[in-house]
Amino acid sequence: MKNVTRFLSVLMVLAPLFLFFLAFTAQAQTRSTDLWYPYAEWTFENIDYSGNPFDIDAIANFSDGRKPGLFYDGRKTWKLRYMCTRAGTFSFSVSSTNSDLNGQSGTVICSDTVGRPGPLVPGGPDDTLFFDPALGHPVIPAWAMFPNLFDDKPTEAQLEQWMDNHLAGDNGTKGSQFRGMHFEGPTNRWYNHTCNGTRGDCKSSSNPDPETFRKYEQMFAMLAQRNSFAHIWLFWDCQRDKCDQFHDDRIPQLRMRKYMARRWGAISNWMVGEGFDNFEDDTTEYANQWFHDLKDHMPWHHFIGMRGYKNRLDRSICTDCNYVSFESQEEEAPMTYERWHASRNAATDRPVFEEDRYRYIRNRHKGPRNYDGQIMYMWGQALNLGVGAIYGYLEGSSGHFSRYEGYPEEWAKGIRAWHDFWYATPTDPYHRFLSGMDYCNDLSRDSRSICKKGQAYVFYRENASSLRFDISEMNVGSAQAVALDAKSGRFYDLGSFSRSRKSWTAPEVSTWALAIGIFPKLLDSSIEPGPVLPAPTNFSTSKNGMPRHSDNLNKAALLANSVSEKVAKEIQWQNRWVNQTAASSRRGKFSPPNGEP
């Protein structure tokens, strides 16, 4: 009896400690995060493994149906990452042939707070826009070239300086106001971060090098702080000996692609191209296989493409990729509005990205030659429904970066004005690049135009003192008008324009952009870029197998029961405009505005 009493006494002492241990363990495997960004992460120790750790498969089965894979992060460590796409609590259990990883479990609590930036997804009535679900609107991918992390070896201070001088940032006042940057990838340093990137020097390893991935993850984090995106080329071409050293070796090739998908799938702000001059080495079969190797191991959407043939809009290397990539070179002719238009209309079911780098290089014709040229390029891509493009200002005649200060101020002010016209800023809180916009050149006798008929209109004319337009189909009797002098960067509040108005006279001859209509207000008088609209929570499938955000924007509010009533009304308001214009909004063939030669 005494022994029983002693046992019960000991049990009463140990029981709370045991329960505390269980609660602590459960808490340690529970993560809380926001929608889209940042991702949740779990770490597991695996001491019971043999063979190549990069070949161990372990899949986390989440209660929302997603199945991200775990990835090896060195020593005896495996990690799992998860991106929240809707509010709620979701649990997971790991399935693996490895005994230490099999059965591992945890929980993620996703708040209804929208993190920025979200992953870019197809948007618009026909899925041809780059849509940011965290912003609730499409974006125009104008990315700035970044120094090569391995060849140029920028210091941390130089990295910060470059981003401050090129990217928009949170306060909307610094830099040249790009919204993302382009990396020329490490080539075969994906396998060995200490080699020189060539096939011959890097073959000491056939496994992914986690250190290379960490270096780019640092860049993703720095970009996320500025609400910006990354576009990466993984490899170069074989003529430079920097194509994938395992181009024809399926086992290490698939190992690398699965690793990238599992490690980066839950990171929101990146898109990827296989490299440049792919047509020299790759077939369509190879390109499509590359796309599916990445896509099939990521339960979240990321844009994956492969740069196409030089100056060929009728041929694509990767026919399955979820964005269409062209290489329209400008040595013979600059990227005029007509060339952007041809690129946009060469693909009708996916977003389009022009992956030749339009960069200023002294004494070489590789892009905009001056300030006026930079304006022409960027407005051309925007007015052709957001075709993606890459820009750079490289002072050295060899084409390498010789400065981190960014564009000269004369150029930078034009880029800032372009950004501030399309994107909400603290001083001008309206977003003007909208889902449902289409070509509206038939509404002006002298200007280029895109519009969301009935709601919002943008007209653009170079070297002009006036603009003529037809806004008679506007759904309201009058609406606010704003003009931008694209050269000086000065905005003009023009007050209210009635729908019967036919023209506007500018204060001087310049390049003018005119916005008339009802545009969504995303910012109040604050420097915080908090979005009005939440991300869509579920994506149906379009005819080409891509997620479609545009089927019904108010599903986001219905499915995420923690979304506020105010935000739900905002979504329904926007969706009303989509429904009114989707039926009549079709991409028309290009014809020059009336009155132009």
KOLMAR-489308 format. One record per residue (C-alpha): y, z, x; residue number from 1; residue in one letter. Coordinates in steps of 0.2 Angstrom, whole numbers, plus 2048, in hexadecimal, padded with zeros to 3 digits. Layout:
REM KOLMAR-489308
[[Y, Z, X], NUM, 'a']
...
***
This chain:
REM KOLMAR-489308
[[800, 800, 800], 1, 'm']
[[80C, 804, 80E], 2, 'k']
[[808, 7F3, 816], 3, 'n']
[[80C, 7EA, 806], 4, 'v']
[[81C, 7F4, 804], 5, 't']
[[821, 7F0, 816], 6, 'r']
[[81D, 7DE, 813], 7, 'f']
[[828, 7DD, 804], 8, 'l']
[[836, 7E5, 80D], 9, 's']
[[835, 7D9, 81B], 10, 'v']
[[834, 7CB, 80E], 11, 'l']
[[844, 7D1, 806], 12, 'm']
[[84D, 7D1, 816], 13, 'v']
[[847, 7C0, 81C], 14, 'l']
[[848, 7B7, 80B], 15, 'a']
[[85B, 7B5, 80B], 16, 'p']
[[85B, 7AF, 81C], 17, 'l']
[[84E, 7A2, 818], 18, 'f']
[[858, 79D, 809], 19, 'l']
[[867, 79C, 813], 20, 'f']
[[85E, 791, 820], 21, 'f']
[[858, 785, 812], 22, 'l']
[[86A, 784, 80B], 23, 'a']
[[871, 781, 81C], 24, 'f']
[[864, 773, 81F], 25, 't']
[[867, 76B, 80F], 26, 'a']
[[87A, 76C, 811], 27, 'q']
[[878, 765, 823], 28, 'a']
[[870, 755, 81B], 29, 'q']
[[87E, 753, 80E], 30, 't']
[[88C, 748, 812], 31, 'r']
[[89D, 746, 808], 32, 's']
[[8A8, 737, 80A], 33, 't']
[[8B3, 72A, 801], 34, 'd']
[[8B1, 719, 7FA], 35, 'l']
[[8AF, 70C, 807], 36, 'w']
[[8B5, 715, 816], 37, 'y']
[[8B0, 71F, 820], 38, 'p']
[[89E, 71E, 81F], 39, 'y']
[[892, 72D, 81E], 40, 'a']
[[886, 72F, 82D], 41, 'e']
[[876, 739, 830], 42, 'w']
[[86E, 73D, 841], 43, 't']
[[85B, 740, 843], 44, 'f']
[[851, 745, 852], 45, 'e']
[[841, 73C, 855], 46, 'n']
[[836, 743, 863], 47, 'i']
[[826, 73B, 85D], 48, 'd']
[[828, 729, 861], 49, 'y']
[[820, 71C, 86C], 50, 's']
[[823, 70A, 871], 51, 'g']
[[834, 702, 86F], 52, 'n']
[[840, 70D, 865], 53, 'p']
[[84A, 6FE, 85F], 54, 'f']
[[83A, 6F8, 856], 55, 'd']
[[837, 707, 84C], 56, 'i']
[[83B, 703, 839], 57, 'd']
[[842, 711, 82F], 58, 'a']
[[84A, 70E, 81E], 59, 'i']
[[854, 71A, 813], 60, 'a']
[[851, 718, 801], 61, 'n']
[[860, 71D, 7F8], 62, 'f']
[[860, 722, 7E5], 63, 's']
[[86D, 714, 7E2], 64, 'd']
[[861, 707, 7E8], 65, 'g']
[[868, 703, 7F9], 66, 'r']
[[85C, 703, 807], 67, 'k']
[[865, 704, 818], 68, 'p']
[[85B, 705, 828], 69, 'g']
[[85C, 713, 835], 70, 'l']
[[861, 70E, 847], 71, 'f']
[[85D, 714, 858], 72, 'y']
[[86C, 71C, 861], 73, 'd']
[[865, 721, 872], 74, 'g']
[[85A, 72F, 879], 75, 'r']
[[850, 736, 86A], 76, 'k']
[[85E, 733, 85D], 77, 't']
[[85D, 728, 84D], 78, 'w']
[[86C, 726, 841], 79, 'k']
[[86F, 721, 82F], 80, 'l']
[[87F, 71B, 828], 81, 'r']
[[884, 718, 816], 82, 'y']
[[894, 710, 80E], 83, 'm']
[[899, 717, 7FD], 84, 'c']
[[89D, 709, 7F0], 85, 't']
[[89E, 714, 7E1], 86, 'r']
[[8A1, 727, 7DD], 87, 'a']
[[892, 732, 7DA], 88, 'g']
[[884, 73C, 7E3], 89, 't']
[[876, 732, 7EB], 90, 'f']
[[867, 738, 7F4], 91, 's']
[[85B, 72F, 800], 92, 'f']
[[84A, 731, 808], 93, 's']
[[844, 728, 818], 94, 'v']
[[835, 71D, 818], 95, 's']
[[82D, 71A, 829], 96, 's']
[[81D, 718, 833], 97, 't']
[[825, 725, 83F], 98, 'n']
[[820, 736, 83A], 99, 's']
[[830, 73F, 840], 100, 'd']
[[83B, 733, 836], 101, 'l']
[[830, 730, 827], 102, 'n']
[[835, 73C, 819], 103, 'g']
[[846, 740, 81F], 104, 'q']
[[852, 743, 811], 105, 's']
[[864, 746, 80D], 106, 'g']
[[872, 744, 800], 107, 't']
[[883, 73C, 800], 108, 'v']
[[892, 741, 7F5], 109, 'i']
[[89D, 732, 7F2], 110, 'c']
[[8AE, 737, 7EB], 111, 's']
[[8B9, 72C, 7E0], 112, 'd']
[[8C7, 72B, 7EE], 113, 't']
[[8C9, 719, 7F5], 114, 'v']
[[8C8, 718, 808], 115, 'g']
[[8CF, 709, 811], 116, 'r']
[[8CB, 6FC, 815], 117, 'p']
[[8BD, 6F6, 80B], 118, 'g']
[[8B0, 6E9, 810], 119, 'p']
[[8B6, 6D7, 80C], 120, 'l']
[[8AC, 6CF, 7FE], 121, 'v']
[[8AE, 6BE, 7F5], 122, 'p']
[[8BB, 6BF, 7E8], 123, 'g']
[[8C5, 6B4, 7DB], 124, 'g']
[[8BE, 6AB, 7CC], 125, 'p']
[[8B4, 6A0, 7D7], 126, 'd']
[[8B0, 6AC, 7E5], 127, 'd']
[[8BA, 6A3, 7F2], 128, 't']
[[8C6, 6B1, 7F7], 129, 'l']
[[8C4, 6BF, 804], 130, 'f']
[[8C5, 6CE, 7F8], 131, 'f']
[[8C8, 6E0, 7FE], 132, 'd']
[[8C0, 6EB, 7F1], 133, 'p']
[[8C9, 6FA, 7F8], 134, 'a']
[[8DA, 6F2, 7F5], 135, 'l']
[[8D5, 6EA, 7E5], 136, 'g']
[[8DC, 6D9, 7EA], 137, 'h']
[[8D8, 6CA, 7F5], 138, 'p']
[[8DF, 6C9, 807], 139, 'v']
[[8E4, 6BB, 812], 140, 'i']
[[8DA, 6BC, 822], 141, 'p']
[[8E7, 6B9, 830], 142, 'a']
[[8DF, 6C1, 83F], 143, 'w']
[[8E6, 6C3, 850], 144, 'a']
[[8DD, 6C0, 860], 145, 'm']
[[8D8, 6CF, 86A], 146, 'f']
[[8D5, 6D1, 87C], 147, 'p']
[[8C3, 6D0, 881], 148, 'n']
[[8BD, 6E2, 883], 149, 'l']
[[8B2, 6DE, 891], 150, 'f']
[[8BA, 6D0, 89B], 151, 'd']
[[8CC, 6D6, 899], 152, 'd']
[[8C8, 6E8, 89A], 153, 'k']
[[8D7, 6EF, 890], 154, 'p']
[[8DB, 702, 892], 155, 't']
[[8DB, 70D, 883], 156, 'e']
[[8EE, 70D, 885], 157, 'a']
[[8EE, 6FA, 884], 158, 'q']
[[8E3, 6FA, 875], 159, 'l']
[[8EF, 705, 86C], 160, 'e']
[[8FE, 6FB, 872], 161, 'q']
[[8F6, 6EB, 86C], 162, 'w']
[[8F1, 6F1, 85B], 163, 'm']
[[902, 6F9, 858], 164, 'd']
[[90B, 6E8, 85D], 165, 'n']
[[8FF, 6DD, 852], 166, 'h']
[[8F9, 6E6, 843], 167, 'l']
[[902, 6EC, 834], 168, 'a']
[[8FD, 6FE, 835], 169, 'g']
[[8FF, 70B, 827], 170, 'd']
[[912, 70B, 827], 171, 'n']
[[915, 6F8, 825], 172, 'g']
[[922, 6F8, 832], 173, 't']
[[91A, 6F5, 843], 174, 'k']
[[913, 6E6, 84C], 175, 'g']
[[911, 6D4, 847], 176, 's']
[[909, 6DA, 837], 177, 'q']
[[8F7, 6D2, 838], 178, 'f']
[[8EA, 6DA, 82E], 179, 'r']
[[8DB, 6D8, 83A], 180, 'g']
[[8D6, 6D2, 84B], 181, 'm']
[[8CA, 6C6, 853], 182, 'h']
[[8BE, 6CB, 861], 183, 'f']
[[8B6, 6BE, 86C], 184, 'e']
[[8A6, 6C8, 86E], 185, 'g']
[[89D, 6CF, 87D], 186, 'p']
[[890, 6C1, 87D], 187, 't']
[[880, 6C8, 885], 188, 'n']
[[887, 6D9, 888], 189, 'r']
[[880, 6DD, 877], 190, 'w']
[[870, 6E0, 882], 191, 'y']
[[878, 6E7, 891], 192, 'n']
[[88A, 6ED, 891], 193, 'h']
[[88B, 6ED, 8A4], 194, 't']
[[886, 6DB, 8A7], 195, 'c']
[[893, 6CC, 8A8], 196, 'n']
[[88E, 6C5, 897], 197, 'g']
[[884, 6B5, 89E], 198, 't']
[[872, 6B2, 89A], 199, 'r']
[[86C, 6B4, 8AC], 200, 'g']
[[875, 6C4, 8AF], 201, 'd']
[[870, 6CE, 89F], 202, 'c']
[[85E, 6CB, 89D], 203, 'k']
[[859, 6DC, 8A4], 204, 's']
[[858, 6E2, 892], 205, 's']
[[852, 6DA, 882], 206, 's']
[[858, 6E9, 878], 207, 'n']
[[869, 6EC, 870], 208, 'p']
[[874, 6F7, 87B], 209, 'd']
[[87B, 705, 870], 210, 'p']
[[88A, 707, 87C], 211, 'e']
[[891, 6F5, 877], 212, 't']
[[890, 6F9, 865], 213, 'f']
[[899, 70A, 867], 214, 'r']
[[8A7, 700, 870], 215, 'k']
[[8AA, 6F5, 861], 216, 'y']
[[8A8, 704, 855], 217, 'e']
[[8B7, 70C, 85E], 218, 'q']
[[8C0, 6FC, 85A], 219, 'm']
[[8BB, 6FD, 848], 220, 'f']
[[8C1, 70E, 846], 221, 'a']
[[8D2, 70A, 84E], 222, 'm']
[[8D4, 6FC, 842], 223, 'l']
[[8CF, 706, 833], 224, 'a']
[[8DD, 712, 837], 225, 'q']
[[8E9, 703, 835], 226, 'r']
[[8E0, 6FC, 825], 227, 'n']
[[8DA, 6ED, 82F], 228, 's']
[[8CB, 6E3, 832], 229, 'f']
[[8C1, 6DC, 840], 230, 'a']
[[8B9, 6CA, 842], 231, 'h']
[[8AD, 6C9, 851], 232, 'i']
[[8A5, 6BA, 85A], 233, 'w']
[[894, 6C0, 861], 234, 'l']
[[891, 6B3, 86E], 235, 'f']
[[899, 6A4, 876], 236, 'w']
[[891, 693, 87A], 237, 'd']
[[882, 68F, 885], 238, 'c']
[[88D, 683, 890], 239, 'q']
[[896, 693, 896], 240, 'r']
[[885, 69C, 898], 241, 'd']
[[88A, 6A9, 88B], 242, 'k']
[[880, 6A4, 87B], 243, 'c']
[[873, 6B0, 876], 244, 'd']
[[867, 6B2, 884], 245, 'q']
[[859, 6B4, 877], 246, 'f']
[[85E, 6A5, 86E], 247, 'h']
[[84C, 69F, 86D], 248, 'd']
[[843, 6AF, 86E], 249, 'd']
[[840, 6B6, 85C], 250, 'r']
[[83B, 6C8, 860], 251, 'i']
[[84A, 6CE, 86A], 252, 'p']
[[856, 6C3, 85F], 253, 'q']
[[850, 6CB, 84F], 254, 'l']
[[850, 6DC, 857], 255, 'r']
[[863, 6DA, 85B], 256, 'm']
[[868, 6D3, 84A], 257, 'r']
[[85F, 6E1, 841], 258, 'k']
[[867, 6EE, 84C], 259, 'y']
[[878, 6E7, 848], 260, 'm']
[[875, 6E7, 836], 261, 'a']
[[86F, 6F9, 835], 262, 'r']
[[87B, 700, 841], 263, 'r']
[[88B, 6F7, 83A], 264, 'w']
[[886, 6F4, 828], 265, 'g']
[[88F, 703, 821], 266, 'a']
[[89F, 700, 82B], 267, 'i']
[[8AB, 6F8, 81F], 268, 's']
[[8B8, 6EE, 829], 269, 'n']
[[8AF, 6E0, 833], 270, 'w']
[[8A9, 6CE, 831], 271, 'm']
[[89F, 6C4, 83D], 272, 'v']
[[89D, 6B2, 844], 273, 'g']
[[88F, 6AD, 850], 274, 'e']
[[89B, 6A6, 85D], 275, 'g']
[[8A4, 696, 861], 276, 'f']
[[89E, 685, 865], 277, 'd']
[[88E, 689, 85C], 278, 'n']
[[88B, 677, 858], 279, 'f']
[[887, 674, 86A], 280, 'e']
[[878, 67F, 869], 281, 'd']
[[873, 684, 857], 282, 'd']
[[86B, 67B, 849], 283, 't']
[[86D, 67E, 836], 284, 't']
[[85C, 687, 836], 285, 'e']
[[861, 692, 844], 286, 'y']
[[872, 696, 83C], 287, 'a']
[[86A, 69A, 82B], 288, 'n']
[[85D, 6A5, 833], 289, 'q']
[[86B, 6AF, 83D], 290, 'w']
[[874, 6B2, 82C], 291, 'f']
[[865, 6B8, 823], 292, 'h']
[[85F, 6C3, 831], 293, 'd']
[[870, 6CD, 830], 294, 'l']
[[872, 6CC, 81D], 295, 'k']
[[860, 6D1, 818], 296, 'd']
[[862, 6E1, 822], 297, 'h']
[[872, 6E7, 81B], 298, 'm']
[[873, 6EE, 809], 299, 'p']
[[886, 6EB, 80A], 300, 'w']
[[890, 6DB, 80A], 301, 'h']
[[898, 6D5, 81A], 302, 'h']
[[89E, 6C3, 81D], 303, 'f']
[[893, 6BA, 829], 304, 'i']
[[897, 6A8, 82F], 305, 'g']
[[895, 69C, 83D], 306, 'm']
[[8A3, 690, 844], 307, 'r']
[[8A0, 67E, 83F], 308, 'g']
[[8A2, 66D, 847], 309, 'y']
[[8B2, 668, 84F], 310, 'k']
[[8BE, 660, 842], 311, 'n']
[[8B0, 65D, 836], 312, 'r']
[[8B2, 663, 825], 313, 'l']
[[8A3, 65A, 81E], 314, 'd']
[[896, 663, 828], 315, 'r']
[[892, 676, 82A], 316, 's']
[[886, 67D, 836], 317, 'i']
[[882, 68D, 82C], 318, 'c']
[[87F, 687, 81A], 319, 't']
[[879, 698, 814], 320, 'd']
[[887, 6A3, 81B], 321, 'c']
[[892, 6AC, 80F], 322, 'n']
[[8A2, 6A4, 816], 323, 'y']
[[8A5, 692, 81B], 324, 'v']
[[8AC, 690, 82D], 325, 's']
[[8B5, 681, 834], 326, 'f']
[[8BC, 67D, 845], 327, 'e']
[[8CB, 672, 841], 328, 's']
[[8D3, 670, 852], 329, 'q']
[[8E6, 66D, 854], 330, 'e']
[[8E7, 663, 864], 331, 'e']
[[8EA, 653, 85B], 332, 'e']
[[8F3, 65A, 84C], 333, 'a']
[[8FA, 66B, 847], 334, 'p']
[[8F2, 674, 838], 335, 'm']
[[8FE, 66D, 82A], 336, 't']
[[8FD, 672, 818], 337, 'y']
[[8F2, 663, 815], 338, 'e']
[[8E5, 668, 822], 339, 'r']
[[8E4, 679, 81C], 340, 'w']
[[8E2, 672, 80A], 341, 'h']
[[8D4, 667, 810], 342, 'a']
[[8CB, 676, 818], 343, 's']
[[8CC, 680, 808], 344, 'r']
[[8C6, 673, 7FD], 345, 'n']
[[8B7, 66E, 808], 346, 'a']
[[8AE, 67D, 801], 347, 'a']
[[8AF, 682, 7EF], 348, 't']
[[8A3, 690, 7ED], 349, 'd']
[[8A7, 69C, 7FC], 350, 'r']
[[8B6, 6A2, 806], 351, 'p']
[[8BC, 697, 815], 352, 'v']
[[8C0, 69C, 826], 353, 'f']
[[8C8, 691, 833], 354, 'e']
[[8C0, 698, 844], 355, 'e']
[[8CA, 68E, 851], 356, 'd']
[[8D6, 69A, 859], 357, 'r']
[[8E8, 694, 855], 358, 'y']
[[8F0, 69C, 865], 359, 'r']
[[8FF, 699, 86F], 360, 'y']
[[8FB, 695, 881], 361, 'i']
[[909, 690, 88C], 362, 'r']
[[909, 67D, 891], 363, 'n']
[[8FA, 67A, 885], 364, 'r']
[[8F9, 674, 874], 365, 'h']
[[8ED, 680, 86C], 366, 'k']
[[8F6, 687, 85D], 367, 'g']
[[908, 68A, 857], 368, 'p']
[[914, 684, 864], 369, 'r']
[[922, 68F, 85E], 370, 'n']
[[929, 69A, 851], 371, 'y']
[[92A, 68D, 843], 372, 'd']
[[919, 687, 847], 373, 'g']
[[912, 699, 844], 374, 'q']
[[91B, 69A, 833], 375, 'i']
[[913, 689, 82E], 376, 'm']
[[902, 68E, 833], 377, 'y']
[[902, 69F, 82A], 378, 'm']
[[90A, 699, 81A], 379, 'w']
[[8FE, 68A, 81A], 380, 'g']
[[8EF, 695, 81A], 381, 'q']
[[8F6, 6A1, 80D], 382, 'a']
[[8FB, 693, 801], 383, 'l']
[[8EA, 68C, 802], 384, 'n']
[[8E2, 69B, 7FA], 385, 'l']
[[8E0, 6A6, 809], 386, 'g']
[[8D6, 69C, 816], 387, 'v']
[[8D2, 6A7, 824], 388, 'g']
[[8D9, 6A4, 836], 389, 'a']
[[8DB, 6AB, 847], 390, 'i']
[[8EB, 6AB, 851], 391, 'y']
[[8F0, 6B0, 862], 392, 'g']
[[8FF, 6B1, 86E], 393, 'y']
[[8F9, 6AF, 880], 394, 'l']
[[906, 6AD, 88D], 395, 'e']
[[8FB, 6A8, 89C], 396, 'g']
[[8F8, 695, 89E], 397, 's']
[[8E6, 699, 8A1], 398, 's']
[[8E4, 69F, 88F], 399, 'g']
[[8E2, 6B2, 894], 400, 'h']
[[8EB, 6C0, 88D], 401, 'f']
[[8F9, 6C5, 899], 402, 's']
[[902, 6D1, 88E], 403, 'r']
[[8FF, 6DE, 880], 404, 'y']
[[910, 6DF, 879], 405, 'e']
[[90C, 6D2, 86C], 406, 'g']
[[915, 6C3, 865], 407, 'y']
[[928, 6C1, 86A], 408, 'p']
[[933, 6C9, 85D], 409, 'e']
[[939, 6B8, 857], 410, 'e']
[[927, 6B4, 852], 411, 'w']
[[922, 6C5, 84D], 412, 'a']
[[930, 6C6, 840], 413, 'k']
[[929, 6B7, 837], 414, 'g']
[[918, 6BE, 837], 415, 'i']
[[91E, 6CE, 830], 416, 'r']
[[928, 6C5, 822], 417, 'a']
[[918, 6BC, 81E], 418, 'w']
[[90E, 6CC, 81D], 419, 'h']
[[91B, 6D5, 813], 420, 'd']
[[91C, 6C7, 806], 421, 'f']
[[90A, 6C7, 802], 422, 'w']
[[905, 6D9, 805], 423, 'y']
[[90C, 6E9, 7FD], 424, 'a']
[[918, 6F3, 809], 425, 't']
[[922, 703, 806], 426, 'p']
[[932, 6F8, 804], 427, 't']
[[92A, 6EB, 7FA], 428, 'd']
[[91B, 6F3, 7F1], 429, 'p']
[[914, 6E3, 7E8], 430, 'y']
[[904, 6DA, 7ED], 431, 'h']
[[906, 6C7, 7EA], 432, 'r']
[[8F6, 6BF, 7EF], 433, 'f']
[[8EB, 6C1, 7E0], 434, 'l']
[[8DA, 6BD, 7D9], 435, 's']
[[8DB, 6AE, 7CD], 436, 'g']
[[8E9, 6A5, 7D7], 437, 'm']
[[8E6, 693, 7D8], 438, 'd']
[[8F0, 683, 7DE], 439, 'y']
[[8FF, 681, 7D3], 440, 'c']
[[908, 672, 7DC], 441, 'n']
[[90A, 66A, 7CC], 442, 'd']
[[917, 677, 7C7], 443, 'l']
[[923, 672, 7D4], 444, 's']
[[92C, 662, 7D8], 445, 'r']
[[930, 667, 7EA], 446, 'd']
[[926, 676, 7EF], 447, 's']
[[914, 67C, 7F3], 448, 'r']
[[90E, 688, 7E6], 449, 's']
[[8FF, 694, 7E2], 450, 'i']
[[8FF, 69E, 7D2], 451, 'c']
[[8F6, 6A8, 7C5], 452, 'k']
[[8FC, 69E, 7B6], 453, 'k']
[[904, 6A9, 7A9], 454, 'g']
[[907, 6B8, 7B5], 455, 'q']
[[90C, 6B4, 7C7], 456, 'a']
[[913, 6A5, 7D1], 457, 'y']
[[917, 6A2, 7E3], 458, 'v']
[[921, 693, 7E9], 459, 'f']
[[924, 68E, 7FB], 460, 'y']
[[92F, 681, 803], 461, 'r']
[[934, 67D, 815], 462, 'e']
[[946, 678, 81B], 463, 'n']
[[94D, 67A, 80A], 464, 'a']
[[95C, 680, 800], 465, 's']
[[954, 681, 7EF], 466, 's']
[[943, 681, 7E6], 467, 'l']
[[93F, 679, 7D5], 468, 'r']
[[931, 680, 7CA], 469, 'f']
[[929, 682, 7B9], 470, 'd']
[[924, 693, 7B3], 471, 'i']
[[925, 68F, 7A1], 472, 's']
[[913, 695, 79E], 473, 'e']
[[917, 6A7, 7A4], 474, 'm']
[[910, 6B4, 797], 475, 'n']
[[920, 6BE, 797], 476, 'v']
[[932, 6B8, 793], 477, 'g']
[[938, 6BD, 7A4], 478, 's']
[[932, 6C4, 7B4], 479, 'a']
[[938, 6CA, 7C5], 480, 'q']
[[93C, 6BE, 7D3], 481, 'a']
[[93C, 6C1, 7E6], 482, 'v']
[[941, 6B4, 7F4], 483, 'a']
[[93C, 6B5, 806], 484, 'l']
[[945, 6AC, 814], 485, 'd']
[[935, 6A9, 81E], 486, 'a']
[[93F, 6A6, 82E], 487, 'k']
[[94B, 6B5, 82E], 488, 's']
[[93F, 6C1, 825], 489, 'g']
[[94C, 6C5, 818], 490, 'r']
[[947, 6C9, 806], 491, 'f']
[[952, 6C6, 7F7], 492, 'y']
[[950, 6CF, 7E7], 493, 'd']
[[955, 6C1, 7DA], 494, 'l']
[[953, 6CC, 7CB], 495, 'g']
[[94B, 6C5, 7BB], 496, 's']
[[947, 6B3, 7B8], 497, 'f']
[[943, 6AC, 7A7], 498, 's']
[[935, 6A1, 7A4], 499, 'r']
[[941, 693, 79F], 500, 's']
[[949, 693, 7B1], 501, 'r']
[[945, 683, 7BB], 502, 'k']
[[94D, 686, 7CC], 503, 's']
[[955, 692, 7D9], 504, 'w']
[[962, 68E, 7E6], 505, 't']
[[960, 697, 7F6], 506, 'a']
[[96F, 69E, 800], 507, 'p']
[[96B, 693, 80F], 508, 'e']
[[95F, 686, 816], 509, 'v']
[[94F, 68E, 81C], 510, 's']
[[93D, 690, 818], 511, 't']
[[93C, 699, 807], 512, 'w']
[[92E, 6A2, 7FE], 513, 'a']
[[931, 6A6, 7EC], 514, 'l']
[[927, 6B2, 7E1], 515, 'a']
[[929, 6B3, 7CE], 516, 'i']
[[91F, 6BD, 7C2], 517, 'g']
[[915, 6CD, 7C0], 518, 'i']
[[90D, 6D3, 7D0], 519, 'f']
[[903, 6E3, 7D1], 520, 'p']
[[90D, 6F2, 7D9], 521, 'k']
[[901, 6FA, 7E6], 522, 'l']
[[90E, 706, 7EE], 523, 'l']
[[91B, 712, 7E9], 524, 'd']
[[929, 717, 7F5], 525, 's']
[[91D, 71E, 801], 526, 's']
[[916, 719, 812], 527, 'i']
[[904, 71D, 80B], 528, 'e']
[[8FB, 70D, 807], 529, 'p']
[[8F1, 714, 7F9], 530, 'g']
[[8E9, 706, 7EE], 531, 'p']
[[8EB, 706, 7DB], 532, 'v']
[[8DA, 6FE, 7D7], 533, 'l']
[[8C9, 705, 7DC], 534, 'p']
[[8BB, 6FA, 7E3], 535, 'a']
[[8AF, 6F1, 7D7], 536, 'p']
[[89F, 6FC, 7D7], 537, 't']
[[892, 6EF, 7D4], 538, 'n']
[[891, 6DC, 7D8], 539, 'f']
[[888, 6D0, 7CE], 540, 's']
[[882, 6C0, 7D6], 541, 't']
[[88B, 6AF, 7D6], 542, 's']
[[882, 69E, 7D7], 543, 'k']
[[881, 69F, 7EA], 544, 'n']
[[879, 6B0, 7EB], 545, 'g']
[[889, 6B9, 7F0], 546, 'm']
[[890, 6C9, 7E8], 547, 'p']
[[89D, 6C5, 7DB], 548, 'r']
[[8AB, 6D1, 7D9], 549, 'h']
[[8B4, 6C7, 7CC], 550, 's']
[[8A8, 6C7, 7BD], 551, 'd']
[[8B0, 6D6, 7B5], 552, 'n']
[[8BC, 6E1, 7BF], 553, 'l']
[[8BC, 6EF, 7B2], 554, 'n']
[[8A9, 6F2, 7B5], 555, 'k']
[[8AF, 6FC, 7C4], 556, 'a']
[[8B8, 709, 7B8], 557, 'a']
[[8A9, 709, 7AC], 558, 'l']
[[89C, 70C, 7B9], 559, 'l']
[[8A5, 719, 7C4], 560, 'a']
[[8A7, 726, 7B7], 561, 'n']
[[8B2, 730, 7C2], 562, 's']
[[8C0, 723, 7C3], 563, 'v']
[[8D0, 729, 7BB], 564, 's']
[[8D5, 722, 7AA], 565, 'e']
[[8E6, 71C, 7B2], 566, 'k']
[[8DC, 711, 7BF], 567, 'v']
[[8D0, 70B, 7B2], 568, 'a']
[[8E0, 705, 7A8], 569, 'k']
[[8E6, 6FC, 7B7], 570, 'e']
[[8D6, 6F3, 7B9], 571, 'i']
[[8D6, 6ED, 7A7], 572, 'q']
[[8E8, 6E8, 7A9], 573, 'w']
[[8E3, 6DD, 7B8], 574, 'q']
[[8D3, 6D6, 7B0], 575, 'n']
[[8DD, 6D1, 7A1], 576, 'r']
[[8E7, 6C4, 7AC], 577, 'w']
[[8D6, 6BF, 7B4], 578, 'v']
[[8CF, 6BB, 7A2], 579, 'n']
[[8DF, 6B2, 79D], 580, 'q']
[[8DF, 6A6, 7AC], 581, 't']
[[8CD, 6A4, 7B2], 582, 'a']
[[8C8, 697, 7A4], 583, 'a']
[[8D7, 68C, 7A9], 584, 's']
[[8D8, 690, 7BB], 585, 's']
[[8CF, 682, 7C5], 586, 'r']
[[8D2, 67C, 7D6], 587, 'r']
[[8DB, 66B, 7D5], 588, 'g']
[[8DB, 65D, 7E1], 589, 'k']
[[8EA, 65D, 7ED], 590, 'f']
[[8F9, 652, 7EA], 591, 's']
[[90A, 653, 7F2], 592, 'p']
[[917, 65B, 7E8], 593, 'p']
[[922, 64F, 7DE], 594, 'n']
[[931, 648, 7E8], 595, 'g']
[[929, 64A, 7F9], 596, 'e']
[[926, 63B, 804], 597, 'p']
***
